[in-house]
Amino acid sequence: MSAYGMICNHEWCSGCHSCEIACQMEHGFPAGQTGIEVVKIGPWPIGDNDKGAWQIDYLAVPTDQCDTCAARRASGKEPTCVKHCQAKCLSFGTIEELGKQMASKRKQTLYAL
């Protein structure tokens, strides 16, 4: 049996929280509880900060409430957070598949689920 995981490409995550909302709706979680949480990282100055340039990243992190949408996956569907990600920066698959995907892009985080 293959191990599964999720990648968040935080180069493109805009922090819109659509993954959180989709997860709450799918699982009926109350406000403040979800299987994935968008975390804000930064801001920090970048480059020649005389121009006032700042960097802020967002990272979608699965919580211990995440069951990788087992019921959806049993019917051949992807996890709801991946389906509803507006920036298409979440990916789900086997660790082997995701490892290959990571080789071609930067600023990604792999979560083994």
C-alpha positions as a Markdown table, in Angstrom:
| # | Residue | x | y | z |
|---|---|---|---|---|
| 1 | Met | 0.0 | 0.0 | 0.0 |
| 2 | Ser | 1.4 | 3.4 | -1.0 |
| 3 | Ala | 1.8 | 6.2 | 1.5 |
| 4 | Tyr | -0.1 | 9.4 | 0.6 |
| 5 | Gly | 0.8 | 13.0 | 1.0 |
| 6 | Met | -0.1 | 16.6 | 0.1 |
| 7 | Ile | 2.0 | 19.3 | -1.4 |
| 8 | Cys | 1.4 | 23.0 | -0.8 |
| 9 | Asn | 3.1 | 25.2 | -3.4 |
| 10 | His | 3.4 | 28.3 | -1.2 |
| 11 | Glu | 4.9 | 30.3 | -4.0 |
| 12 | Trp | 1.4 | 30.7 | -5.4 |
| 13 | Cys | -0.9 | 30.3 | -2.2 |
| 14 | Ser | -2.7 | 33.7 | -1.9 |
| 15 | Gly | -4.1 | 33.0 | 1.6 |
| 16 | Cys | -7.7 | 33.0 | 0.4 |
| 17 | His | -8.7 | 30.3 | 2.9 |
| 18 | Ser | -11.0 | 28.5 | 0.3 |
| 19 | Cys | -9.4 | 25.2 | 1.3 |
| 20 | Glu | -10.4 | 25.8 | 5.0 |
| 21 | Ile | -13.9 | 26.7 | 4.1 |
| 22 | Ala | -14.3 | 23.8 | 1.7 |
| 23 | Cys | -13.0 | 21.4 | 4.5 |
| 24 | Gln | -15.4 | 22.9 | 7.1 |
| 25 | Met | -18.4 | 22.5 | 4.7 |
| 26 | Glu | -17.4 | 19.0 | 3.6 |
| 27 | His | -17.0 | 17.7 | 7.2 |
| 28 | Gly | -19.5 | 19.9 | 9.0 |
| 29 | Phe | -16.9 | 21.2 | 11.3 |
| 30 | Pro | -17.9 | 24.2 | 13.6 |
| 31 | Ala | -16.3 | 27.6 | 13.1 |
| 32 | Gly | -12.6 | 27.6 | 14.1 |
| 33 | Gln | -12.2 | 23.8 | 13.5 |
| 34 | Thr | -10.9 | 22.5 | 10.2 |
| 35 | Gly | -8.7 | 19.8 | 8.6 |
| 36 | Ile | -6.4 | 22.3 | 7.0 |
| 37 | Glu | -5.2 | 25.7 | 8.2 |
| 38 | Val | -3.7 | 28.6 | 6.2 |
| 39 | Val | -0.8 | 30.0 | 8.1 |
| 40 | Lys | 0.7 | 33.5 | 7.3 |
| 41 | Ile | 4.5 | 33.7 | 7.3 |
| 42 | Gly | 6.0 | 37.1 | 7.4 |
| 43 | Pro | 6.2 | 39.9 | 6.5 |
| 44 | Trp | 9.9 | 40.4 | 6.1 |
| 45 | Pro | 11.9 | 42.9 | 4.0 |
| 46 | Ile | 13.3 | 41.7 | 0.6 |
| 47 | Gly | 15.9 | 43.1 | -1.7 |
| 48 | Asp | 16.8 | 46.8 | -1.4 |
| 49 | Asn | 14.2 | 47.7 | 1.2 |
| 50 | Asp | 14.7 | 51.4 | 0.5 |
| 51 | Lys | 11.8 | 50.8 | -1.9 |
| 52 | Gly | 9.6 | 49.3 | 0.8 |
| 53 | Ala | 9.5 | 45.8 | -0.7 |
| 54 | Trp | 8.1 | 43.1 | 1.7 |
| 55 | Gln | 7.5 | 39.4 | 1.3 |
| 56 | Ile | 4.5 | 37.5 | 2.8 |
| 57 | Asp | 3.9 | 33.8 | 2.2 |
| 58 | Tyr | 0.9 | 31.7 | 3.0 |
| 59 | Leu | 1.1 | 28.0 | 3.7 |
| 60 | Ala | -1.8 | 25.5 | 3.9 |
| 61 | Val | -1.0 | 23.0 | 6.6 |
| 62 | Pro | -3.1 | 19.9 | 7.3 |
| 63 | Thr | -4.2 | 19.6 | 10.9 |
| 64 | Asp | -4.8 | 16.5 | 13.0 |
| 65 | Gln | -8.5 | 16.7 | 12.0 |
| 66 | Cys | -7.5 | 15.9 | 8.4 |
| 67 | Asp | -8.6 | 12.4 | 7.2 |
| 68 | Thr | -7.6 | 13.2 | 3.6 |
| 69 | Cys | -11.3 | 13.1 | 2.8 |
| 70 | Ala | -11.4 | 9.3 | 3.0 |
| 71 | Ala | -15.1 | 9.2 | 1.9 |
| 72 | Arg | -14.4 | 11.3 | -1.2 |
| 73 | Arg | -11.3 | 9.3 | -2.1 |
| 74 | Ala | -13.2 | 6.0 | -1.7 |
| 75 | Ser | -15.5 | 7.3 | -4.5 |
| 76 | Gly | -12.5 | 8.3 | -6.7 |
| 77 | Lys | -12.5 | 12.0 | -5.9 |
| 78 | Glu | -9.7 | 14.2 | -4.6 |
| 79 | Pro | -9.7 | 15.8 | -1.2 |
| 80 | Thr | -12.0 | 18.8 | -1.1 |
| 81 | Cys | -9.3 | 21.2 | -0.1 |
| 82 | Val | -7.4 | 20.3 | -3.3 |
| 83 | Lys | -10.5 | 20.5 | -5.4 |
| 84 | His | -11.4 | 24.0 | -4.2 |
| 85 | Cys | -8.0 | 25.6 | -4.0 |
| 86 | Gln | -8.4 | 28.7 | -6.1 |
| 87 | Ala | -4.7 | 29.0 | -6.9 |
| 88 | Lys | -4.4 | 25.3 | -7.7 |
| 89 | Cys | -1.4 | 25.2 | -5.3 |
| 90 | Leu | -2.5 | 22.0 | -3.4 |
| 91 | Ser | -1.7 | 18.5 | -4.8 |
| 92 | Phe | -2.6 | 15.1 | -3.4 |
| 93 | Gly | -1.1 | 11.7 | -4.4 |
| 94 | Thr | 1.4 | 9.1 | -3.4 |
| 95 | Ile | 4.6 | 10.2 | -1.9 |
| 96 | Glu | 6.4 | 8.8 | -5.0 |
| 97 | Glu | 4.3 | 10.9 | -7.4 |
| 98 | Leu | 4.6 | 14.0 | -5.3 |
| 99 | Gly | 8.3 | 13.6 | -5.0 |
| 100 | Lys | 8.6 | 13.8 | -8.8 |
| 101 | Gln | 6.4 | 16.9 | -8.8 |
| 102 | Met | 8.6 | 18.6 | -6.2 |
| 103 | Ala | 11.7 | 18.2 | -8.4 |
| 104 | Ser | 10.3 | 20.7 | -10.9 |
| 105 | Lys | 9.1 | 23.5 | -8.7 |
| 106 | Arg | 10.5 | 25.6 | -5.9 |
| 107 | Lys | 8.9 | 26.7 | -2.6 |
| 108 | Gln | 6.9 | 23.6 | -1.9 |
| 109 | Thr | 6.2 | 21.7 | 1.3 |
| 110 | Leu | 5.3 | 18.0 | 1.3 |
| 111 | Tyr | 3.2 | 16.6 | 4.1 |
| 112 | Ala | 3.1 | 12.8 | 4.6 |
| 113 | Leu | -0.4 | 11.9 | 5.6 |
